[in-house]
Amino acid sequence: MENTIENKVAQSGLIQLDLETIRIPGERIFFDIKPLLFMDLVLKEKDFRAFLSDHPWNQYQGKHVAISCSSDAIIPTWAFMLLSAQMSPFAATIVHGNLEDLEKELFAKSLFALNLDTYKDGRVVVKGCSKESVPTDSYVKLTTLLQPIVKSLFFGEPCSTVPIYKKKITT
């Protein structure tokens, strides 16, 4: 008699979804307006416009950029608009906020581009461990996207899952 090892996880019909695999690649940068402020308090328009005209914007080519100010200064909205206008020919992504906000935006873009038909009426396990950080917000968005179409949704690894949702069977 030959002893064979059965892969019961593979036979279970579970579809594994690893959010790390949809992470948009590329360098993430935080552009801080604070160094451009006069006495860390005020943005002088003339000086700011001089910076904008002299800054090497091509250094942001293909990069994902979050723009904000790390000091408590009140920055006028037009300043962020001007920064965005200068960066947009080069940067792949620009958001107002910090690097966490940027990561949320990038994952949201990936989530809304997913082919959800792949998961229709499936038993989906959303992988819990990843090498790269995945914002909790992405798991929340993914749940709202998948819940209407899947048979069941789990979190974790196929061998050890936490049930999240199971479609009620109506007769």
Rosetta blueprint (number, residue, H / E / L):
1 M L
2 E L
3 N L
4 T L
5 I L
6 E L
7 N L
8 K H
9 V H
10 A H
11 Q H
12 S L
13 G L
14 L E
15 I E
16 Q E
17 L E
18 D L
19 L H
20 E H
21 T H
22 I H
23 R L
24 I L
25 P L
26 G L
27 E L
28 R E
29 I E
30 F E
31 F E
32 D E
33 I L
34 K H
35 P H
36 L H
37 L L
38 F E
39 M L
40 D L
41 L L
42 V E
43 L L
44 K L
45 E H
46 K H
47 D H
48 F H
49 R H
50 A H
51 F H
52 L H
53 S H
54 D H
55 H L
56 P L
57 W H
58 N H
59 Q H
60 Y H
61 Q L
62 G L
63 K L
64 H E
65 V E
66 A E
67 I E
68 S E
69 C L
70 S L
71 S L
72 D L
73 A L
74 I L
75 I L
76 P L
77 T H
78 W H
79 A H
80 F H
81 M H
82 L H
83 L H
84 S H
85 A H
86 Q H
87 M H
88 S L
89 P L
90 F L
91 A L
92 A L
93 T E
94 I E
95 V E
96 H E
97 G L
98 N L
99 L H
100 E H
101 D H
102 L H
103 E H
104 K H
105 E H
106 L H
107 F H
108 A H
109 K H
110 S H
111 L H
112 F H
113 A L
114 L L
115 N L
116 L H
117 D H
118 T H
119 Y H
120 K L
121 D L
122 G L
123 R E
124 V E
125 V E
126 V E
127 K E
128 G L
129 C L
130 S L
131 K L
132 E L
133 S L
134 V L
135 P L
136 T H
137 D H
138 S H
139 Y H
140 V H
141 K H
142 L H
143 T H
144 T H
145 L H
146 L H
147 Q L
148 P L
149 I L
150 V L
151 K L
152 S E
153 L E
154 F E
155 F E
156 G E
157 E E
158 P L
159 C L
160 S E
161 T E
162 V E
163 P E
164 I E
165 Y E
166 K E
167 K L
168 K L
169 I L
170 T L
171 T L
